[in-house]
Amino acid sequence: MKEKIVSAAYIAYGLIDVAASIMSGFVLFHMVGLGAVCLAAGVGLWMKKPWSRYPLGFAGLLTLVVGVATLYSSMGLVGFNPNVQVLLFNLSLIGYIGVMSGLIVYVIANKSVLFR
């Protein structure tokens, strides 16, 4: 059951990344690749495939890097909360980073449960 929740979270991250790329008019074209890796990791984990551990770790680390870099850029350009939209964007990035950090820690701590 727990691996289904983790895999659903990775699938959600993949869909969020692809949606972000589409909403930007594909200016953020790298997000499609990250979304594809997250989707592959989520689907592989859902189906309990042993190869899923590789995209799982790769997607987790890349998601953290992209999230932190985007938050750093956003705060460097306009600050933390000059208006409501920027504040909500920055808070959502903090949540994006926080949830993925929790998923990575969970996967590392419970690798015997996830990869039997």
Secondary structure, DSSP 8 states (H G I E B T S, - for coil): -HHHHHHHHHHHHHHHHHHHHHHTTTTTTHHHHHHHHHHHHHHHHHTT-GGGHHHHHHHHHHHHHHHHHHHHHHHHHH-S-SSHHHHHHHHHHHHHHHHHHHHHHHHHHTHHHH--
